[in-house]
Amino acid sequence: MAAATKFQSFAEAVYEKAHNLGSDTLKVLLALSAPSAANDAAKTDLTDELGTSGGYTSGGNTITITGSSQSGGTYSLVGNDSVFTASGGTIGPFRYAVLWNDTSSTDLLIQMWDYGSSVTLADTETFTVDFGSSILTHA
């Protein structure tokens, strides 16, 4: 599982009520070029999201949120892993998975995962963005 990196703008957006993570529509998309955790804030800041082809839909997959909790001041958001399946062609190459908020008017970025090298899915192959025990934690 790749390590998650939070977009720095996410912290401000949470405190300014730009997100309601329990009810907003969250998506995960795939990109080849490295997003900037320090400078990118919205989906339009990304320079290399994959286009629609090979079974991939621009914008990525919608995440199903299954719960959230708070313990000791740390919030955890839980949801189903996201599975991408190549269909009728290839998906990729990509290296990054990016979690973003489709409900926010400016499509705010939340977090990203770097898989360390480019991945290309051949027809019928799958790739799972594995969130582990939680999609994100925020203290």
Summary of the structure (lengths in Angstrom):
residues: 139
radius of gyration: 14.5
end to end distance: 21.5
largest distance: 47.5
contacts: 412
relative contact order: 0.29
helix: 8%
strand: 46%
